Amino acid sequence: MTVGFPQHTAGSALYQDASGTRRLPGNPVDGPAHRYTAGADALTDHLAAALPAGTLRLSSPVTGIGVADGGMAVHTVDTVHHAAYVVLAVPPALALARIDFGGALPSELVGPARATPVWMGAVIKVVAVYREAFRRAQGLAGAAFSRTGSLQEVHDMSGPHGRPAALFGFAPASAGGPGFRLAVTDQLTELFGPTAAHPDALYVQDWSAEQWTSPPGVERLNDYSLLGHALYRQPALGGRLHWASTETAAAEHAGHIEGALAGGERAVRAVLTAATSEPTVPRQTPTPITHR
């Protein structure tokens, strides 16, 4: 099982605005947190390895979800899966954009679901890898807030004891385009000095462009009061459709891994409770559903 380690926070943070860059003693940017030693995919790989063979179906996007007599029908491009319950672990806005529910979802749910922001769905994530965590020798934590640069925030992403050494930051998707990489390295140089100008590798991930992460127009979804909406904690479609993404968690955890864990636990408890209280129903022919 993957092992975590504390997020590096020691040292000063930096604040950048039109007047220049200044140090913030005590690092008010970073809070207590833990990182995955082997990366977040080590956790999902570990969980997937424990599943029975054939359980996990990759590259099989769901195109439709419909109510069947006594259960649910989940449509993909080439097949239909039957289930007693469905747990959706994707952002509600993405589900509404990519999955045809045949008009069965109640209107009071459709409105908030279409408008709920996708956490970090409209950002570009950047990771700059270096030979060593050089900024620590300068008394810097590797954390920064910026009001002028492409990256609005920067954090240390190094492994245990600073190896491998890396910084990561977030920029709005609108900042992308030609010249973005150069703008990033110029900003990191302004913040952390000339050594930051030459990362060994610079990874850029525009999450707004990923069709299985963000729906079209994700940058316009900015009503964060919808995160953790009460309707997400109630099953839909006759009690058989449950929400479990981090956007559906209670407000204090929405958007974080804790929110995803809480959403998954909530859905599992609800399904197990319902499954033990209802009689076994023979599988019936599903209600036809029109694919997008």
Short mmCIF file of the C-alpha atoms (twelve columns), coordinates in Angstrom:
data_MODEL
# 
_entry.id   MODEL 
# 
loop_
_atom_site.group_PDB 
_atom_site.id 
_atom_site.type_symbol 
_atom_site.label_atom_id 
_atom_site.label_alt_id 
_atom_site.label_comp_id 
_atom_site.label_asym_id 
_atom_site.label_seq_id 
_atom_site.Cartn_x 
_atom_site.Cartn_y 
_atom_site.Cartn_z 
_atom_site.pdbx_PDB_model_num 
ATOM 1   C CA . MET A 1   0.000   0.000   0.000   1 
ATOM 2   C CA . THR A 2   1.239   3.504   -0.804  1 
ATOM 3   C CA . VAL A 3   2.823   5.469   2.045   1 
ATOM 4   C CA . GLY A 4   2.452   9.207   2.547   1 
ATOM 5   C CA . PHE A 5   4.759   11.865  3.931   1 
ATOM 6   C CA . PRO A 6   4.149   15.409  5.221   1 
ATOM 7   C CA . GLN A 7   3.935   18.280  2.765   1 
ATOM 8   C CA . HIS A 8   7.077   20.416  3.006   1 
ATOM 9   C CA . THR A 9   6.110   23.764  4.570   1 
ATOM 10  C CA . ALA A 10  9.275   24.958  6.324   1 
ATOM 11  C CA . GLY A 11  10.595  28.335  5.266   1 
ATOM 12  C CA . SER A 12  9.138   31.564  3.945   1 
ATOM 13  C CA . ALA A 13  6.462   31.864  1.294   1 
ATOM 14  C CA . LEU A 14  6.462   34.511  -1.431  1 
ATOM 15  C CA . TYR A 15  3.855   37.016  -2.562  1 
ATOM 16  C CA . GLN A 16  4.043   38.536  -6.019  1 
ATOM 17  C CA . ASP A 17  2.116   41.558  -7.288  1 
ATOM 18  C CA . ALA A 18  2.654   44.601  -9.502  1 
ATOM 19  C CA . SER A 19  4.997   46.130  -6.936  1 
ATOM 20  C CA . GLY A 20  7.349   43.152  -6.941  1 
ATOM 21  C CA . THR A 21  8.001   40.025  -4.873  1 
ATOM 22  C CA . ARG A 22  8.244   39.879  -1.089  1 
ATOM 23  C CA . ARG A 23  8.762   37.174  1.498   1 
ATOM 24  C CA . LEU A 24  6.010   36.089  3.851   1 
ATOM 25  C CA . PRO A 25  7.605   34.750  7.061   1 
ATOM 26  C CA . GLY A 26  5.996   31.666  8.527   1 
ATOM 27  C CA . ASN A 27  4.528   30.400  5.240   1 
ATOM 28  C CA . PRO A 28  0.841   31.365  5.449   1 
ATOM 29  C CA . VAL A 29  0.298   29.767  2.012   1 
ATOM 30  C CA . ASP A 30  0.591   26.061  2.882   1 
ATOM 31  C CA . GLY A 31  -1.475  24.224  5.465   1 
ATOM 32  C CA . PRO A 32  -0.811  20.812  7.024   1 
ATOM 33  C CA . ALA A 33  -1.172  18.086  4.407   1 
ATOM 34  C CA . HIS A 34  0.339   14.831  3.232   1 
ATOM 35  C CA . ARG A 35  1.651   13.749  -0.164  1 
ATOM 36  C CA . TYR A 36  1.757   10.304  -1.751  1 
ATOM 37  C CA . THR A 37  5.269   8.887   -1.739  1 
ATOM 38  C CA . ALA A 38  4.738   7.011   -5.006  1 
ATOM 39  C CA . GLY A 39  2.105   9.349   -6.485  1 
ATOM 40  C CA . ALA A 40  -1.687  9.264   -6.286  1 
ATOM 41  C CA . ASP A 41  -1.936  6.598   -8.993  1 
ATOM 42  C CA . ALA A 42  -0.212  4.154   -6.630  1 
ATOM 43  C CA . LEU A 43  -3.357  4.253   -4.487  1 
ATOM 44  C CA . THR A 44  -5.759  3.600   -7.362  1 
ATOM 45  C CA . ASP A 45  -3.476  0.909   -8.813  1 
ATOM 46  C CA . HIS A 46  -3.437  -0.836  -5.435  1 
ATOM 47  C CA . LEU A 47  -7.220  -0.735  -5.149  1 
ATOM 48  C CA . ALA A 48  -7.717  -1.901  -8.739  1 
ATOM 49  C CA . ALA A 49  -5.372  -4.862  -8.207  1 
ATOM 50  C CA . ALA A 50  -7.652  -6.125  -5.421  1 
ATOM 51  C CA . LEU A 51  -10.722 -6.295  -7.689  1 
ATOM 52  C CA . PRO A 52  -11.840 -9.552  -9.321  1 
ATOM 53  C CA . ALA A 53  -10.611 -10.027 -12.893 1 
ATOM 54  C CA . GLY A 54  -12.824 -8.297  -15.433 1 
ATOM 55  C CA . THR A 55  -14.402 -5.947  -12.902 1 
ATOM 56  C CA . LEU A 56  -12.592 -2.821  -14.068 1 
ATOM 57  C CA . ARG A 57  -13.484 -1.793  -17.616 1 
ATOM 58  C CA . LEU A 58  -11.210 0.886   -19.024 1 
ATOM 59  C CA . SER A 59  -11.790 2.876   -22.224 1 
ATOM 60  C CA . SER A 60  -15.531 2.208   -21.948 1 
ATOM 61  C CA . PRO A 61  -17.158 5.616   -21.437 1 
ATOM 62  C CA . VAL A 62  -20.765 5.548   -20.303 1 
ATOM 63  C CA . THR A 63  -23.119 7.092   -22.865 1 
ATOM 64  C CA . GLY A 64  -26.434 6.581   -21.114 1 
ATOM 65  C CA . ILE A 65  -28.015 5.565   -17.822 1 
ATOM 66  C CA . GLY A 66  -31.640 4.469   -17.728 1 
ATOM 67  C CA . VAL A 67  -34.129 3.029   -15.280 1 
ATOM 68  C CA . ALA A 68  -34.951 -0.635  -15.822 1 
ATOM 69  C CA . ASP A 69  -37.701 -2.571  -14.083 1 
ATOM 70  C CA . GLY A 70  -36.157 -3.467  -10.749 1 
ATOM 71  C CA . GLY A 71  -32.787 -1.900  -11.526 1 
ATOM 72  C CA . MET A 72  -30.636 0.224   -13.797 1 
ATOM 73  C CA . ALA A 73  -29.195 -0.065  -17.296 1 
ATOM 74  C CA . VAL A 74  -25.789 1.485   -17.997 1 
ATOM 75  C CA . HIS A 75  -25.054 1.978   -21.692 1 
ATOM 76  C CA . THR A 76  -21.636 2.171   -23.304 1 
ATOM 77  C CA . VAL A 77  -20.883 2.391   -27.014 1 
ATOM 78  C CA . ASP A 78  -21.067 -1.360  -27.572 1 
ATOM 79  C CA . THR A 79  -22.891 -2.916  -24.634 1 
ATOM 80  C CA . VAL A 80  -25.407 -2.518  -21.822 1 
ATOM 81  C CA . HIS A 81  -24.591 -3.342  -18.206 1 
ATOM 82  C CA . HIS A 82  -27.342 -4.132  -15.719 1 
ATOM 83  C CA . ALA A 83  -27.098 -3.157  -12.063 1 
ATOM 84  C CA . ALA A 84  -29.292 -2.744  -9.040  1 
ATOM 85  C CA . TYR A 85  -27.611 0.586   -8.199  1 
ATOM 86  C CA . VAL A 86  -25.298 3.066   -9.912  1 
ATOM 87  C CA . VAL A 87  -22.716 5.249   -8.179  1 
ATOM 88  C CA . LEU A 88  -21.451 8.188   -10.239 1 
ATOM 89  C CA . ALA A 89  -17.954 9.193   -9.161  1 
ATOM 90  C CA . VAL A 90  -17.588 11.977  -11.735 1 
ATOM 91  C CA . PRO A 91  -18.409 15.692  -11.383 1 
ATOM 92  C CA . PRO A 92  -22.156 16.296  -11.764 1 
ATOM 93  C CA . ALA A 93  -21.677 18.837  -14.582 1 
ATOM 94  C CA . LEU A 94  -19.561 16.321  -16.505 1 
ATOM 95  C CA . ALA A 95  -22.165 13.599  -15.983 1 
ATOM 96  C CA . LEU A 96  -24.931 15.848  -17.340 1 
ATOM 97  C CA . ALA A 97  -22.786 16.818  -20.339 1 
ATOM 98  C CA . ARG A 98  -21.603 13.320  -21.324 1 
ATOM 99  C CA . ILE A 99  -24.344 10.931  -20.189 1 
ATOM 100 C CA . ASP A 100 -27.887 10.699  -21.539 1 
ATOM 101 C CA . PHE A 101 -30.328 10.126  -18.688 1 
ATOM 102 C CA . GLY A 102 -33.323 10.011  -21.000 1 
ATOM 103 C CA . GLY A 103 -34.935 13.005  -19.305 1 
ATOM 104 C CA . ALA A 104 -35.467 10.973  -16.133 1 
ATOM 105 C CA . LEU A 105 -33.539 13.205  -13.713 1 
ATOM 106 C CA . PRO A 106 -35.781 15.637  -11.799 1 
ATOM 107 C CA . SER A 107 -35.496 19.267  -12.895 1 
ATOM 108 C CA . GLU A 108 -34.618 20.425  -9.375  1 
ATOM 109 C CA . LEU A 109 -31.486 18.263  -9.634  1 
ATOM 110 C CA . VAL A 110 -30.582 18.993  -13.267 1 
ATOM 111 C CA . GLY A 111 -30.193 22.731  -12.700 1 
ATOM 112 C CA . PRO A 112 -27.646 22.551  -9.868  1 
ATOM 113 C CA . ALA A 113 -25.845 19.614  -11.467 1 
ATOM 114 C CA . ARG A 114 -25.250 21.467  -14.732 1 
ATOM 115 C CA . ALA A 115 -24.010 24.539  -12.839 1 
ATOM 116 C CA . THR A 116 -21.799 22.922  -10.155 1 
ATOM 117 C CA . PRO A 117 -18.109 23.784  -10.722 1 
ATOM 118 C CA . VAL A 118 -15.651 21.025  -11.524 1 
ATOM 119 C CA . TRP A 119 -12.919 21.344  -8.920  1 
ATOM 120 C CA . MET A 120 -9.745  22.428  -10.740 1 
ATOM 121 C CA . GLY A 121 -11.545 21.721  -14.014 1 
ATOM 122 C CA . ALA A 122 -10.723 25.140  -15.463 1 
ATOM 123 C CA . VAL A 123 -7.039  25.244  -14.580 1 
ATOM 124 C CA . ILE A 124 -3.685  24.334  -16.046 1 
ATOM 125 C CA . LYS A 125 -1.420  22.426  -13.702 1 
ATOM 126 C CA . VAL A 126 2.320   22.812  -14.159 1 
ATOM 127 C CA . VAL A 127 5.091   20.704  -12.618 1 
ATOM 128 C CA . ALA A 128 8.707   21.829  -12.855 1 
ATOM 129 C CA . VAL A 129 11.312  19.182  -11.976 1 
ATOM 130 C CA . TYR A 130 14.816  20.143  -10.812 1 
ATOM 131 C CA . ARG A 131 17.969  18.341  -9.770  1 
ATOM 132 C CA . GLU A 132 17.598  19.544  -6.198  1 
ATOM 133 C CA . ALA A 133 15.260  21.597  -4.001  1 
ATOM 134 C CA . PHE A 134 17.607  24.594  -4.238  1 
ATOM 135 C CA . ARG A 135 15.131  27.100  -2.775  1 
ATOM 136 C CA . ARG A 136 15.302  25.432  0.638   1 
ATOM 137 C CA . ALA A 137 18.894  26.661  1.038   1 
ATOM 138 C CA . GLN A 138 17.470  30.165  0.583   1 
ATOM 139 C CA . GLY A 139 15.052  29.633  3.440   1 
ATOM 140 C CA . LEU A 140 12.101  29.369  1.040   1 
ATOM 141 C CA . ALA A 141 9.309   26.824  1.366   1 
ATOM 142 C CA . GLY A 142 8.657   26.746  -2.367  1 
ATOM 143 C CA . ALA A 143 5.216   28.280  -1.848  1 
ATOM 144 C CA . ALA A 144 3.956   31.444  -3.502  1 
ATOM 145 C CA . PHE A 145 0.858   33.449  -4.362  1 
ATOM 146 C CA . SER A 146 0.875   35.705  -7.405  1 
ATOM 147 C CA . ARG A 147 -1.429  38.449  -8.649  1 
ATOM 148 C CA . THR A 148 0.592   39.125  -11.799 1 
ATOM 149 C CA . GLY A 149 2.111   35.899  -13.141 1 
ATOM 150 C CA . SER A 150 0.587   33.079  -15.158 1 
ATOM 151 C CA . LEU A 151 0.767   30.810  -12.107 1 
ATOM 152 C CA . GLN A 152 -1.542  32.129  -9.409  1 
ATOM 153 C CA . GLU A 153 -0.122  29.796  -6.772  1 
ATOM 154 C CA . VAL A 154 2.965   27.609  -6.414  1 
ATOM 155 C CA . HIS A 155 3.772   24.814  -3.969  1 
ATOM 156 C CA . ASP A 156 6.626   22.431  -3.240  1 
ATOM 157 C CA . MET A 157 6.002   19.032  -4.860  1 
ATOM 158 C CA . SER A 158 9.254   17.327  -3.916  1 
ATOM 159 C CA . GLY A 159 9.457   13.788  -2.638  1 
ATOM 160 C CA . PRO A 160 10.657  12.771  0.819   1 
ATOM 161 C CA . HIS A 161 13.795  14.691  1.867   1 
ATOM 162 C CA . GLY A 162 13.488  16.856  -1.239  1 
ATOM 163 C CA . ARG A 163 14.020  14.106  -3.824  1 
ATOM 164 C CA . PRO A 164 12.877  14.113  -6.521  1 
ATOM 165 C CA . ALA A 165 12.795  17.907  -6.400  1 
ATOM 166 C CA . ALA A 166 9.811   19.680  -7.961  1 
ATOM 167 C CA . LEU A 167 7.541   22.702  -7.813  1 
ATOM 168 C CA . PHE A 168 3.962   22.729  -9.016  1 
ATOM 169 C CA . GLY A 169 1.535   25.518  -9.699  1 
ATOM 170 C CA . PHE A 170 -1.887  26.367  -11.068 1 
ATOM 171 C CA . ALA A 171 -2.860  28.818  -13.789 1 
ATOM 172 C CA . PRO A 172 -6.305  29.612  -15.172 1 
ATOM 173 C CA . ALA A 173 -6.965  27.811  -18.455 1 
ATOM 174 C CA . SER A 174 -7.325  31.190  -20.124 1 
ATOM 175 C CA . ALA A 175 -3.593  31.796  -19.529 1 
ATOM 176 C CA . GLY A 176 -2.624  28.940  -21.844 1 
ATOM 177 C CA . GLY A 177 -1.497  29.216  -25.434 1 
ATOM 178 C CA . PRO A 178 1.725   30.090  -27.282 1 
ATOM 179 C CA . GLY A 179 4.412   31.334  -24.962 1 
ATOM 180 C CA . PHE A 180 2.874   29.808  -21.832 1 
ATOM 181 C CA . ARG A 181 5.876   27.608  -20.986 1 
ATOM 182 C CA . LEU A 182 8.277   30.523  -21.331 1 
ATOM 183 C CA . ALA A 183 6.004   32.712  -19.192 1 
ATOM 184 C CA . VAL A 184 6.028   30.011  -16.495 1 
ATOM 185 C CA . THR A 185 9.804   29.630  -16.358 1 
ATOM 186 C CA . ASP A 186 10.210  33.431  -16.374 1 
ATOM 187 C CA . GLN A 187 7.835   33.677  -13.409 1 
ATOM 188 C CA . LEU A 188 9.567   30.887  -11.493 1 
ATOM 189 C CA . THR A 189 12.865  32.682  -12.112 1 
ATOM 190 C CA . GLU A 190 11.444  35.927  -10.723 1 
ATOM 191 C CA . LEU A 191 10.226  34.072  -7.654  1 
ATOM 192 C CA . PHE A 192 13.055  31.653  -6.875  1 
ATOM 193 C CA . GLY A 193 16.101  32.941  -8.724  1 
ATOM 194 C CA . PRO A 194 18.121  31.988  -11.839 1 
ATOM 195 C CA . THR A 195 18.348  28.287  -10.994 1 
ATOM 196 C CA . ALA A 196 14.588  28.028  -11.506 1 
ATOM 197 C CA . ALA A 197 14.960  29.110  -15.144 1 
ATOM 198 C CA . HIS A 198 16.200  25.702  -16.255 1 
ATOM 199 C CA . PRO A 199 14.031  22.829  -15.004 1 
ATOM 200 C CA . ASP A 200 15.059  19.333  -16.076 1 
ATOM 201 C CA . ALA A 201 11.444  18.815  -17.149 1 
ATOM 202 C CA . LEU A 202 8.336   20.967  -17.359 1 
ATOM 203 C CA . TYR A 203 4.978   19.198  -17.447 1 
ATOM 204 C CA . VAL A 204 1.850   21.108  -18.453 1 
ATOM 205 C CA . GLN A 205 -1.642  19.670  -18.055 1 
ATOM 206 C CA . ASP A 206 -4.665  21.691  -19.187 1 
ATOM 207 C CA . TRP A 207 -7.538  20.012  -17.355 1 
ATOM 208 C CA . SER A 208 -10.153 22.117  -19.149 1 
ATOM 209 C CA . ALA A 209 -9.236  20.354  -22.404 1 
ATOM 210 C CA . GLU A 210 -9.786  16.833  -21.033 1 
ATOM 211 C CA . GLN A 211 -13.212 15.615  -22.184 1 
ATOM 212 C CA . TRP A 212 -13.467 13.016  -19.408 1 
ATOM 213 C CA . THR A 213 -12.563 15.553  -16.717 1 
ATOM 214 C CA . SER A 214 -14.311 18.785  -17.671 1 
ATOM 215 C CA . PRO A 215 -17.498 19.570  -19.613 1 
ATOM 216 C CA . PRO A 216 -17.623 22.242  -22.328 1 
ATOM 217 C CA . GLY A 217 -17.748 25.718  -20.813 1 
ATOM 218 C CA . VAL A 218 -16.234 24.571  -17.510 1 
ATOM 219 C CA . GLU A 219 -14.648 28.000  -17.026 1 
ATOM 220 C CA . ARG A 220 -18.134 29.502  -16.685 1 
ATOM 221 C CA . LEU A 221 -19.050 27.252  -13.755 1 
ATOM 222 C CA . ASN A 222 -18.121 29.448  -10.806 1 
ATOM 223 C CA . ASP A 223 -20.959 29.171  -8.272  1 
ATOM 224 C CA . TYR A 224 -19.013 27.341  -5.573  1 
ATOM 225 C CA . SER A 225 -21.982 27.486  -3.215  1 
ATOM 226 C CA . LEU A 226 -23.337 24.523  -5.210  1 
ATOM 227 C CA . LEU A 227 -20.512 22.249  -4.049  1 
ATOM 228 C CA . GLY A 228 -21.939 19.735  -1.599  1 
ATOM 229 C CA . HIS A 229 -25.536 20.626  -2.528  1 
ATOM 230 C CA . ALA A 230 -28.054 18.788  -0.359  1 
ATOM 231 C CA . LEU A 231 -29.548 17.033  -3.414  1 
ATOM 232 C CA . TYR A 232 -26.261 15.175  -3.972  1 
ATOM 233 C CA . ARG A 233 -26.673 13.471  -0.629  1 
ATOM 234 C CA . GLN A 234 -30.001 12.014  -1.740  1 
ATOM 235 C CA . PRO A 235 -30.226 9.181   -4.278  1 
ATOM 236 C CA . ALA A 236 -32.009 9.926   -7.549  1 
ATOM 237 C CA . LEU A 237 -33.988 7.761   -9.975  1 
ATOM 238 C CA . GLY A 238 -36.010 5.915   -7.411  1 
ATOM 239 C CA . GLY A 239 -33.141 5.661   -4.939  1 
ATOM 240 C CA . ARG A 240 -30.847 3.834   -7.374  1 
ATOM 241 C CA . LEU A 241 -28.479 6.583   -8.567  1 
ATOM 242 C CA . HIS A 242 -25.921 7.875   -6.062  1 
ATOM 243 C CA . TRP A 243 -23.370 10.696  -6.336  1 
ATOM 244 C CA . ALA A 244 -19.833 10.209  -5.043  1 
ATOM 245 C CA . SER A 245 -17.440 12.759  -6.579  1 
ATOM 246 C CA . THR A 246 -15.620 15.285  -4.426  1 
ATOM 247 C CA . GLU A 247 -17.894 18.056  -5.741  1 
ATOM 248 C CA . THR A 248 -20.827 16.378  -4.003  1 
ATOM 249 C CA . ALA A 249 -19.188 16.212  -0.566  1 
ATOM 250 C CA . ALA A 250 -19.984 18.509  2.319   1 
ATOM 251 C CA . ALA A 251 -18.675 22.031  1.729   1 
ATOM 252 C CA . GLU A 252 -15.698 21.762  4.075   1 
ATOM 253 C CA . HIS A 253 -14.262 18.839  2.082   1 
ATOM 254 C CA . ALA A 254 -15.571 19.478  -1.441  1 
ATOM 255 C CA . GLY A 255 -12.763 19.572  -3.977  1 
ATOM 256 C CA . HIS A 256 -10.279 17.627  -1.853  1 
ATOM 257 C CA . ILE A 257 -9.410  13.958  -1.640  1 
ATOM 258 C CA . GLU A 258 -11.219 13.868  1.699   1 
ATOM 259 C CA . GLY A 259 -14.357 14.912  -0.161  1 
ATOM 260 C CA . ALA A 260 -14.038 12.066  -2.653  1 
ATOM 261 C CA . LEU A 261 -13.515 9.582   0.174   1 
ATOM 262 C CA . ALA A 262 -16.497 10.959  2.086   1 
ATOM 263 C CA . GLY A 263 -18.680 10.826  -1.016  1 
ATOM 264 C CA . GLY A 264 -17.691 7.247   -1.754  1 
ATOM 265 C CA . GLU A 265 -18.317 6.133   1.813   1 
ATOM 266 C CA . ARG A 266 -21.698 7.871   1.852   1 
ATOM 267 C CA . ALA A 267 -22.764 6.165   -1.387  1 
ATOM 268 C CA . VAL A 268 -21.576 2.739   -0.269  1 
ATOM 269 C CA . ARG A 269 -23.428 2.991   3.030   1 
ATOM 270 C CA . ALA A 270 -26.613 4.030   1.240   1 
ATOM 271 C CA . VAL A 271 -26.379 1.207   -1.307  1 
ATOM 272 C CA . LEU A 272 -25.648 -1.449  1.310   1 
ATOM 273 C CA . THR A 273 -28.512 -0.241  3.476   1 
ATOM 274 C CA . ALA A 274 -30.933 -0.269  0.546   1 
ATOM 275 C CA . ALA A 275 -29.718 -3.629  -0.775  1 
ATOM 276 C CA . THR A 276 -30.276 -5.378  2.546   1 
ATOM 277 C CA . SER A 277 -33.787 -4.011  2.912   1 
ATOM 278 C CA . GLU A 278 -35.308 -4.785  -0.470  1 
ATOM 279 C CA . PRO A 279 -36.394 -8.136  -1.917  1 
ATOM 280 C CA . THR A 280 -34.530 -9.701  -4.824  1 
ATOM 281 C CA . VAL A 281 -36.096 -8.648  -8.136  1 
ATOM 282 C CA . PRO A 282 -35.588 -10.633 -11.348 1 
ATOM 283 C CA . ARG A 283 -33.766 -8.715  -14.063 1 
ATOM 284 C CA . GLN A 284 -36.105 -7.118  -16.555 1 
ATOM 285 C CA . THR A 285 -35.664 -5.615  -20.000 1 
ATOM 286 C CA . PRO A 286 -34.354 -2.063  -19.562 1 
ATOM 287 C CA . THR A 287 -36.299 0.965   -20.654 1 
ATOM 288 C CA . PRO A 288 -34.950 2.122   -24.072 1 
ATOM 289 C CA . ILE A 289 -32.715 5.163   -23.942 1 
ATOM 290 C CA . THR A 290 -31.550 7.434   -26.733 1 
ATOM 291 C CA . HIS A 291 -27.765 7.833   -26.996 1 
ATOM 292 C CA . ARG A 292 -26.183 11.189  -27.686 1 
# 
